[in-house]
Amino acid sequence: MKRFHIHVGVKDLNYSIQFYSTLFGQRPTKVKEDYAKWMLEDPRINFAISTRSGKEGVDHLGMQVDEEHELAEISERLKKADLGVFDEGATTCCYAESSKAWVKDPAGIAWEAYHTMADAETFNTTASACCAPK
């Protein structure tokens, strides 16, 4: 099963947590000093916010999958769109261990397709930013 993903860059994490918790009618499922995430069932969405994106507003969109074969299917469809897919593979990003691929749509919006394997204690394990490759 797939879940739509939106990552929004925010300036004030605590204020934003208050706002989105009120909007969604529930507290985040994960909160770190620079990041919060809601795993909503209605609508089925993974909504994340962080102070790390370097800008305010929508940072990137994506599709989170439950099974590795679903990631392979989405990656193949992205390759057929011929927009330059970046297969990142296994990585730690946004406090999660995931396997992912990236593409920018015709409007220049970064999209990720990913399968999360486990939670992680760190935001990422590389010196570069892990969200929305340049």
Secondary structure, DSSP 4 states (H G I P E B T S, - for coil): -EEEEEEEE-S-HHHHHHHHHHHHTS--SEEETTEEEEEEETTEEEEEEES-SSSSEEEEEEEEESSHHHHHHHHHHHHHTTS--EEEEEEEETTEEEEEEEEE-TTS-EEEEEEEEEE-SSSBSSSS--SS--
